[in-house]
């Protein structure tokens, strides 16, 4: 009996096997072509949900980008249709309207991608809703982003660089491996229900590349915090005097890189980078007057008497001492320290404008610095044309005190002071150091290291002593940095011919270096409508310099 059952079982298995083989043969012989076509009509559609992008780093490899965290939520529409409770929960967590999300789920076949905060992402992970995936990623910009005008921003739609370093180095930064959602579709790109969605990395494109700047994250942060504390509308540039590296550059007010479209027509011009825009310098230009005089040995005798004004043609140019009857007897050092207009105007007329403009050009005025070729657009400023038919003593007087056609950027002014502070060598300005990979290996060098002597060390030493006199007993005496090694500087107040609620618009400047022995940094502070350099700009310089030296940067 038992043998009979075993035989019947074996016969049954054999018959099933024969039937299966026959079925397979049928498919192969008669429907193989149709099945092959059906299989080949299925394909894999990729939806990028997290675009890989290199970072923009400071000189210490601290990142200016991707400092915040966010979550990318992948809502798999085909898996959520008809699941009302899950749709309600997803909507509540993401702050969406349930009806709108429901409509999207009903009509869309591809996944819905939503960027949200880290906390919201965590809630959805904990909910264990089938049909929702969460990817934790870095947020490109957050509310504490620095150097926004230099870094630039991305287009919202395609996450491609639209301004600044982000745009200029797009091909380099747009590297690495993207995170994608893979969806199995038919020949018409419709997702095939039941075959699922798959989170995966795109085929490896290579190591992610980063742009390394010369900026110092810590110094940049100090600069921006001080500007905010002093409610500065203007710009600050800090330069390493020994190599021409820009270690901080800031323009205020600035903007939210995640909401750029809101600033396009703003009267505040938040997108405008004042650090590389041209302005009248006022008395800061007297540094160039002094350098021209010392290099040509044509400075005035020690017996010059300032009576509070000077007559130039049929015009009277007043001095800051006009109301008190003048500075009296001054030499070049004292005249410089007190920003004596009559002395510097008389000196400039005697030298002739050509000599002064020649020195200005040597010091980089009237042309771009070169950071434009590294990704930051800039103005070259302007200098008067002495070759025009009528270039009067009045024109020379205007130039001598930084008015009229003399225009320069805060960047150029910082470099002017750096050249004086380092002994007369004008270095090539840099804002981008190199391209490095994610392991820190240098892929390409961007920084240019060149320097030429534009004035003698003797001249630069004398100008330094004059700039130190400014902060000791002159117009910049509000600056107190003795505890941290002292400083040298020059104030400037430039009339613009414009008017505001305060009256005539006067741009305020302070340009200086610190410490006195072996200077490390030069700083240009520009304050829009600041009225007076010693009141509006000098305190900003002092606060920045003090904080940098206190923290040892």
C-alpha positions as CSV (number, residue, x, y, z in Angstrom):
1,X,0.0,0.0,0.0
2,X,2.8,2.3,1.0
3,X,4.7,1.5,-2.3
4,X,1.6,2.3,-4.3
5,X,1.2,5.8,-2.7
6,X,4.9,6.5,-3.4
7,X,4.6,5.5,-7.0
8,X,1.5,7.7,-7.5
9,X,3.3,10.7,-5.8
10,X,6.3,10.3,-8.1
11,X,4.0,10.1,-11.2
12,X,2.3,13.3,-10.1
13,X,5.6,15.2,-9.7
14,X,6.8,14.0,-13.0
15,X,3.5,15.1,-14.7
16,X,3.8,18.6,-13.2
17,X,7.4,18.9,-14.3
18,X,6.5,17.9,-17.9
19,X,3.7,20.4,-17.9
20,X,6.1,23.2,-16.7
21,X,8.6,22.3,-19.3
22,X,6.0,22.3,-22.0
23,X,4.8,25.7,-20.9
24,X,8.3,27.1,-20.9
25,X,8.9,25.7,-24.4
26,X,5.7,27.3,-25.6
27,X,6.8,30.7,-24.3
28,X,10.2,30.3,-25.8
29,X,9.0,29.0,-29.2
30,X,5.8,31.1,-29.7
31,X,5.9,34.2,-27.4
32,X,9.6,34.8,-26.9
33,X,9.7,37.8,-29.2
34,X,6.7,39.4,-27.6
35,X,8.1,38.9,-24.1
36,X,11.5,40.2,-25.1
37,X,9.8,43.3,-26.5
38,X,7.9,43.8,-23.3
39,X,11.0,43.5,-21.2
40,X,13.0,45.9,-23.3
41,X,10.2,48.4,-23.1
42,X,10.8,48.6,-19.3
43,X,13.4,51.1,-18.3
44,X,14.9,52.9,-15.4
45,X,14.0,56.6,-14.9
46,X,16.3,58.7,-12.6
47,X,15.1,61.6,-10.5
48,X,17.8,63.6,-8.8
49,X,16.9,64.4,-5.2
50,X,20.2,65.4,-3.7
51,X,22.6,67.1,-6.1
52,X,26.3,66.5,-5.2
53,X,28.2,69.7,-5.1
54,X,31.7,70.7,-4.0
55,X,32.2,73.1,-1.1
56,X,33.7,76.5,-0.9
57,X,36.3,76.5,1.8
58,X,38.4,79.1,3.7
59,X,42.2,79.0,4.0
60,X,42.0,76.6,6.9
61,X,39.6,74.3,5.0
62,X,36.6,75.4,7.0
63,X,33.5,75.3,4.8
64,X,31.5,78.4,4.0
65,X,28.8,76.1,2.4
66,X,26.7,73.2,3.6
67,X,27.0,74.1,7.3
68,X,23.3,73.5,8.1
69,X,21.3,70.3,7.9
70,X,18.1,69.5,6.2
71,X,16.0,66.5,5.2
72,X,14.8,65.5,1.7
73,X,11.5,63.7,1.8
74,X,10.7,61.3,-1.1
75,X,6.9,60.7,-1.3
76,X,6.3,57.7,-3.5
77,X,3.0,58.5,-5.1
78,X,1.9,55.1,-6.4
79,X,2.3,53.6,-3.0
80,X,0.2,56.2,-1.2
81,X,-3.0,56.4,-3.3
82,X,-6.1,55.9,-1.2
83,X,-4.2,55.9,2.1
84,X,-6.0,58.9,3.7
85,X,-4.5,58.5,7.2
86,X,-1.0,58.4,5.9
87,X,-1.6,61.4,3.6
88,X,-3.0,63.4,6.6
89,X,0.0,62.6,8.7
90,X,2.6,63.5,6.0
91,X,0.8,66.8,5.4
92,X,0.7,67.6,9.1
93,X,4.5,67.0,9.5
94,X,5.5,68.9,6.4
95,X,3.0,71.7,6.8
96,X,1.2,70.9,3.6
97,X,-2.5,71.1,2.8
98,X,-3.8,67.5,2.7
99,X,-6.2,68.2,-0.2
100,X,-3.4,69.6,-2.3
101,X,-1.0,66.7,-1.5
102,X,-3.8,64.2,-2.2
103,X,-4.4,65.7,-5.7
104,X,-0.6,65.5,-6.4
105,X,-0.5,61.9,-5.3
106,X,-3.5,61.0,-7.5
107,X,-2.2,62.6,-10.7
108,X,1.5,62.2,-10.4
109,X,3.4,58.9,-11.1
110,X,6.9,60.1,-10.3
111,X,7.8,60.7,-6.7
112,X,7.2,64.1,-5.0
113,X,10.4,65.6,-3.6
114,X,10.1,67.9,-0.5
115,X,13.0,69.6,1.3
116,X,12.4,70.2,4.9
117,X,14.1,70.5,8.3
118,X,16.0,67.8,10.2
119,X,13.3,67.5,12.9
120,X,10.5,67.0,10.4
121,X,12.5,64.4,8.6
122,X,13.1,62.5,11.9
123,X,9.3,62.6,12.6
124,X,8.5,60.9,9.3
125,X,11.2,58.3,9.8
126,X,9.7,57.5,13.2
127,X,6.2,57.3,11.7
128,X,7.3,54.3,9.6
129,X,4.9,55.2,6.8
130,X,5.3,52.8,3.9
131,X,5.8,55.0,0.8
132,X,8.0,57.7,2.4
133,X,11.8,57.8,2.4
134,X,14.0,60.4,4.1
135,X,17.5,61.4,3.2
136,X,19.5,63.6,5.5
137,X,21.7,66.1,3.7
138,X,23.6,69.3,4.2
139,X,21.9,72.6,3.6
140,X,23.8,74.8,1.2
141,X,23.2,78.1,3.0
142,X,21.8,78.8,6.5
143,X,21.0,82.0,8.4
144,X,24.6,82.3,9.6
145,X,26.2,82.2,6.1
146,X,29.3,84.5,5.7
147,X,30.9,86.3,2.8
148,X,27.6,86.1,0.8
149,X,28.6,88.5,-1.9
150,X,31.7,86.5,-2.6
151,X,30.2,83.0,-2.3
152,X,27.2,83.9,-4.4
153,X,24.2,81.7,-4.7
154,X,22.5,79.0,-6.8
155,X,19.4,79.0,-9.1
156,X,16.5,77.6,-7.2
157,X,15.2,75.6,-10.1
158,X,18.3,73.7,-11.2
159,X,20.7,74.3,-8.3
160,X,23.3,75.7,-10.7
161,X,25.6,78.6,-9.7
162,X,24.1,81.9,-10.5
163,X,26.5,84.4,-9.0
164,X,29.9,84.8,-7.3
165,X,32.2,81.8,-6.8
166,X,29.3,79.4,-7.1
167,X,28.8,80.6,-10.7
168,X,32.4,81.1,-11.8
169,X,33.5,77.6,-10.7
170,X,30.3,75.8,-11.6
171,X,32.0,73.2,-13.7
172,X,34.3,72.4,-10.8
173,X,31.8,72.5,-8.0
174,X,29.2,70.5,-9.9
175,X,31.1,67.3,-9.3
176,X,30.7,64.1,-7.2
177,X,27.9,61.6,-7.0
178,X,24.2,62.6,-7.0
179,X,21.6,60.9,-4.9
180,X,18.7,59.7,-7.1
181,X,15.4,57.9,-7.0
182,X,15.3,55.2,-9.6
183,X,11.8,54.3,-11.0
184,X,11.1,51.4,-13.3
185,X,9.0,52.7,-16.2
186,X,7.4,51.5,-19.4
187,X,8.3,52.7,-22.9
188,X,6.2,55.9,-22.3
189,X,8.0,56.8,-19.1
190,X,5.1,55.7,-16.9
191,X,6.2,54.1,-13.6
192,X,5.2,50.4,-13.4
193,X,3.2,49.8,-10.2
194,X,4.5,47.0,-8.1
195,X,8.1,47.2,-9.3
196,X,8.9,49.9,-6.8
197,X,11.1,52.9,-6.3
198,X,14.8,52.6,-5.5
199,X,17.0,55.1,-3.6
200,X,20.6,54.9,-4.9
201,X,23.7,56.8,-5.9
202,X,24.3,57.8,-9.4
203,X,27.1,56.2,-11.2
204,X,30.3,57.5,-9.7
205,X,31.5,60.7,-11.4
206,X,34.7,61.0,-9.5
207,X,35.9,62.7,-6.3
208,X,34.1,65.8,-5.3
209,X,36.1,69.0,-5.9
210,X,36.2,72.0,-3.6
211,X,37.2,75.6,-4.1
212,X,39.6,76.9,-1.5
213,X,39.6,80.6,-0.9
214,X,42.2,82.9,0.8
215,X,39.5,84.1,3.2
216,X,39.7,83.2,6.9
217,X,36.4,82.0,8.3
218,X,37.2,83.4,11.8
219,X,38.3,86.8,10.6
220,X,35.3,87.1,8.2
221,X,33.0,86.3,11.1
222,X,34.6,89.0,13.3
223,X,34.3,91.6,10.5
224,X,30.6,90.9,9.8
225,X,29.7,90.8,13.5
226,X,31.4,94.2,14.1
227,X,29.7,95.7,11.1
228,X,26.3,94.5,12.4
229,X,27.1,95.8,15.9
230,X,28.0,99.2,14.5
231,X,25.0,99.1,12.0
232,X,27.4,99.7,9.1
233,X,26.1,100.2,5.6
234,X,29.2,99.9,3.6
235,X,32.2,97.6,3.2
236,X,35.3,96.2,5.0
237,X,38.3,94.5,3.4
238,X,41.1,92.9,5.3
239,X,44.3,91.9,3.5
240,X,47.4,90.0,4.6
241,X,50.1,92.6,4.0
242,X,52.8,90.1,3.4
243,X,51.3,88.1,0.5
244,X,48.3,90.0,-0.9
245,X,45.7,87.4,0.3
246,X,42.3,88.8,1.1
247,X,41.3,87.3,4.4
248,X,38.0,89.0,4.8
249,X,35.7,91.0,2.6
250,X,32.2,92.1,3.5
251,X,29.4,94.3,2.2
252,X,26.4,95.4,4.2
253,X,23.5,95.1,4.0
254,X,23.6,91.6,2.5
255,X,21.0,89.1,1.5
256,X,19.5,85.7,2.2
257,X,21.0,83.3,-0.4
258,X,17.9,81.1,-0.2
259,X,15.5,84.0,-1.2
260,X,17.5,86.0,-3.7
261,X,14.4,86.8,-5.9
262,X,13.1,89.0,-3.0
263,X,16.0,91.4,-3.4
264,X,16.1,91.9,-7.2
265,X,14.2,95.2,-7.1
266,X,15.0,96.1,-3.5
267,X,15.8,99.8,-2.9
268,X,18.4,98.6,-0.3
269,X,20.5,97.2,-3.1
270,X,21.5,94.2,-0.9
271,X,22.9,92.3,-3.8
272,X,25.3,95.1,-4.6
273,X,28.9,94.4,-3.4
274,X,30.2,97.7,-2.1
275,X,33.6,96.2,-1.3
276,X,34.5,96.2,-5.0
277,X,32.6,99.3,-6.1
278,X,34.2,102.7,-6.7
279,X,33.9,105.8,-4.4
280,X,35.6,109.1,-3.7
281,X,38.3,108.6,-1.1
282,X,38.6,111.9,0.6
283,X,41.8,112.3,2.6
284,X,42.8,108.7,2.3
285,X,44.2,109.7,-1.1
286,X,46.8,111.9,0.8
287,X,48.8,108.6,1.4
288,X,49.5,108.8,-2.4
289,X,50.3,112.5,-2.2
290,X,52.8,111.8,0.5
291,X,54.4,108.8,-1.3
292,X,54.8,111.0,-4.5
293,X,56.5,113.8,-2.5
294,X,58.8,111.5,-0.6
295,X,59.8,109.5,-3.7
296,X,60.6,112.8,-5.6
297,X,62.0,114.6,-2.6
298,X,59.7,117.6,-3.4
299,X,57.9,117.9,-0.1
300,X,57.5,121.4,1.4
301,X,59.8,123.1,3.9
302,X,59.1,122.8,7.6
303,X,57.9,126.3,7.7
304,X,54.5,126.0,5.9
305,X,51.8,128.0,7.7
306,X,48.2,126.7,7.5
307,X,45.7,129.6,8.0
308,X,42.6,127.3,7.7
309,X,42.1,127.6,4.0
310,X,44.0,127.9,0.7
311,X,43.1,130.0,-2.4
312,X,43.2,128.0,-5.6
313,X,42.5,130.3,-8.6
314,X,39.3,132.1,-7.7
315,X,38.2,129.4,-5.2
316,X,38.8,128.9,-1.5
317,X,39.4,125.4,-0.3
318,X,38.8,125.1,3.5
319,X,40.7,123.0,6.0
320,X,39.2,121.1,8.8
321,X,40.8,123.8,11.0
322,X,39.0,126.7,9.3
323,X,36.8,127.5,12.2
324,X,39.7,127.7,14.6
325,X,41.9,129.8,12.4
326,X,44.1,127.1,10.9
327,X,46.8,124.6,12.0
328,X,49.6,127.2,12.0
329,X,53.1,126.0,11.2
330,X,53.2,122.4,10.1
331,X,55.6,120.0,8.4
332,X,54.6,117.1,6.2
333,X,54.2,114.6,9.1
334,X,52.1,117.0,11.1
335,X,50.1,118.1,8.1
336,X,49.4,114.5,7.3
337,X,48.4,113.6,10.8
338,X,46.0,116.6,11.0
339,X,44.8,116.0,7.4
340,X,45.7,119.6,6.5
341,X,44.1,120.3,3.1
342,X,46.1,123.5,2.4
343,X,49.5,121.8,2.9
344,X,48.7,118.8,0.7
345,X,47.1,120.9,-2.0
346,X,50.0,123.3,-2.2
347,X,52.4,120.3,-2.2
348,X,50.4,118.6,-5.1
349,X,50.3,121.7,-7.2
350,X,54.1,122.1,-6.8
351,X,54.7,118.5,-7.8
352,X,52.3,118.5,-10.7
353,X,49.4,116.1,-11.2
354,X,51.3,113.7,-13.5
355,X,53.6,112.7,-10.8
356,X,50.8,111.9,-8.4
357,X,48.8,110.0,-10.9
358,X,51.8,108.0,-11.9
359,X,52.3,106.9,-8.2
360,X,48.5,106.2,-7.9
361,X,48.7,103.8,-11.0
362,X,51.8,102.1,-9.5
363,X,49.8,101.5,-6.3
364,X,46.9,99.9,-8.3
365,X,44.5,102.8,-8.7
366,X,42.6,103.1,-12.0
367,X,42.7,99.4,-12.9
368,X,41.2,96.2,-11.5
369,X,43.2,94.2,-8.9
370,X,42.8,90.8,-10.7
371,X,40.3,89.1,-8.5
372,X,37.8,89.3,-11.4
373,X,39.8,86.5,-13.0
374,X,39.3,84.5,-9.8
375,X,35.5,84.8,-9.8
376,X,34.7,88.1,-8.1
377,X,33.6,91.0,-10.3
378,X,35.1,94.4,-9.5
379,X,35.4,98.0,-10.5
380,X,38.8,99.5,-11.5
381,X,38.0,102.9,-10.2
382,X,39.2,106.0,-12.1
383,X,41.8,108.7,-12.1
384,X,41.8,112.1,-13.7
385,X,43.0,112.6,-17.3
386,X,45.8,115.2,-17.0
387,X,46.1,115.2,-20.8
388,X,42.8,117.0,-21.4
389,X,43.0,120.6,-22.6
390,X,42.2,122.3,-19.4
391,X,43.5,120.6,-16.3
392,X,43.6,123.4,-13.8
393,X,45.2,123.9,-10.4
394,X,41.6,123.5,-9.1
395,X,41.5,120.0,-10.7
396,X,44.8,119.2,-9.0
397,X,43.5,120.5,-5.6
398,X,40.4,118.2,-6.0
399,X,42.6,115.2,-6.7
400,X,45.0,115.9,-3.8
401,X,42.2,115.6,-1.3
402,X,40.5,112.6,-3.0
403,X,37.6,114.4,-4.6
404,X,36.4,114.9,-8.2
405,X,37.4,112.1,-10.6
406,X,39.4,110.1,-8.1
407,X,37.5,106.9,-7.4
408,X,38.7,103.7,-5.8
409,X,37.3,100.6,-4.2
410,X,37.7,99.5,-0.6
411,X,39.6,96.5,-2.0
412,X,42.1,98.9,-3.7
413,X,42.4,101.0,-0.5
414,X,43.2,97.9,1.6
415,X,45.9,97.0,-0.9
416,X,47.3,100.6,-0.9
417,X,47.8,100.3,2.9
418,X,49.2,96.8,2.6
419,X,51.9,98.1,0.2
420,X,52.9,100.8,2.6
421,X,52.9,98.4,5.6
422,X,55.1,95.7,4.0
423,X,57.9,98.1,3.0
424,X,56.8,99.2,-0.5
425,X,56.1,95.9,-2.3
426,X,52.8,95.6,-4.2
427,X,51.7,92.0,-4.1
428,X,49.3,90.3,-6.4
429,X,45.9,90.3,-4.8
430,X,44.3,86.8,-4.4
431,X,40.9,85.7,-3.1
432,X,41.0,82.1,-4.4
433,X,43.9,79.8,-3.4
434,X,43.3,76.5,-5.2
435,X,41.0,73.6,-6.2
436,X,41.3,70.6,-3.9
437,X,39.6,67.2,-3.8
438,X,37.7,65.8,-0.8
439,X,40.9,64.2,0.5
440,X,42.5,67.7,0.7
441,X,44.8,67.0,-2.3
442,X,45.6,70.1,-4.5
443,X,44.2,69.5,-8.0
444,X,44.9,73.0,-9.4
445,X,46.6,76.1,-8.1
446,X,44.8,79.4,-8.7
447,X,46.7,81.8,-6.4
448,X,49.4,84.0,-8.1
449,X,52.3,85.0,-6.0
450,X,54.0,88.0,-7.5
451,X,55.3,91.2,-6.0
452,X,57.0,94.3,-7.4
453,X,58.6,97.2,-5.5
454,X,56.7,100.5,-6.2
455,X,58.3,102.7,-3.5
456,X,61.5,102.6,-1.5
457,X,61.5,101.1,2.0
458,X,62.6,104.4,3.3
459,X,59.5,106.1,1.8
460,X,57.2,103.4,3.2
461,X,58.8,103.6,6.6
462,X,58.3,107.4,6.7
463,X,54.6,107.0,5.6
464,X,54.1,104.4,8.3
465,X,55.4,106.8,10.9
466,X,53.0,109.5,9.6
467,X,50.1,107.0,9.7
468,X,51.0,106.1,13.3
469,X,51.0,109.8,14.1
470,X,47.5,110.0,12.8
471,X,46.3,107.6,15.5
472,X,48.5,109.0,18.2
473,X,47.7,112.7,18.0
474,X,45.9,113.3,14.7
475,X,42.4,112.8,13.2
476,X,42.5,109.0,14.0
477,X,43.3,109.4,17.7
478,X,40.0,107.7,18.6
479,X,41.7,104.4,17.8
480,X,43.3,102.9,20.9
481,X,45.2,99.6,20.3
482,X,48.3,100.1,22.4
483,X,47.6,96.9,24.4
484,X,47.6,94.9,21.2
485,X,50.6,96.3,19.5
486,X,49.2,99.6,18.1
487,X,48.3,100.6,14.6
488,X,48.7,103.2,11.9
489,X,46.0,104.7,9.7
490,X,44.4,107.5,7.8
491,X,40.9,109.0,8.0
492,X,38.9,110.2,5.1
493,X,35.6,112.0,4.6
494,X,34.5,112.4,0.9
495,X,31.8,114.8,-0.2
496,X,29.6,113.2,-2.9
497,X,27.4,116.1,-4.1
498,X,24.4,114.1,-3.1
499,X,21.9,114.9,-0.3
500,X,20.1,112.8,2.3
501,X,18.0,113.4,5.4
502,X,21.2,114.2,7.2
503,X,22.2,116.9,4.6
504,X,25.0,116.5,2.1
505,X,26.1,112.8,1.8
506,X,29.6,112.4,3.1
507,X,31.3,109.0,2.7
508,X,33.4,108.0,5.7
509,X,36.7,106.1,5.5
510,X,39.4,104.6,7.7
511,X,42.4,102.8,6.2
512,X,45.0,101.3,8.5
513,X,47.2,98.4,9.5
514,X,48.2,96.6,12.6
515,X,50.3,95.9,14.7
516,X,52.9,98.5,14.3
517,X,55.9,96.2,14.5
518,X,55.8,93.6,11.7
519,X,52.4,94.6,10.5
520,X,50.1,91.6,9.7
521,X,46.9,93.0,8.2
522,X,45.7,96.1,6.4
523,X,42.0,97.1,6.8
524,X,39.9,99.4,4.7
525,X,36.6,100.5,6.3
526,X,34.0,102.4,4.2
527,X,30.8,103.7,5.7
528,X,28.1,105.0,3.4
529,X,27.0,108.5,4.4
530,X,29.0,108.1,7.6
531,X,29.8,111.9,7.7
532,X,33.2,111.7,9.2
533,X,35.9,109.0,9.0
534,X,37.1,109.4,12.6
535,X,33.6,109.0,14.0
536,X,32.0,106.4,11.7
537,X,34.8,104.3,10.2
538,X,37.7,104.5,12.7
539,X,35.8,102.8,15.6
540,X,34.9,99.9,13.2
541,X,38.6,99.5,12.4
542,X,39.5,99.5,16.1
543,X,36.9,96.9,17.0
544,X,37.9,94.6,14.2
545,X,41.7,94.9,14.8
546,X,41.3,94.4,18.6
547,X,39.2,91.3,18.2
548,X,41.6,89.8,15.6
549,X,44.7,90.4,17.8
550,X,42.9,89.3,21.0
551,X,42.1,86.0,19.4
552,X,45.4,85.6,17.8
553,X,44.3,85.3,14.2
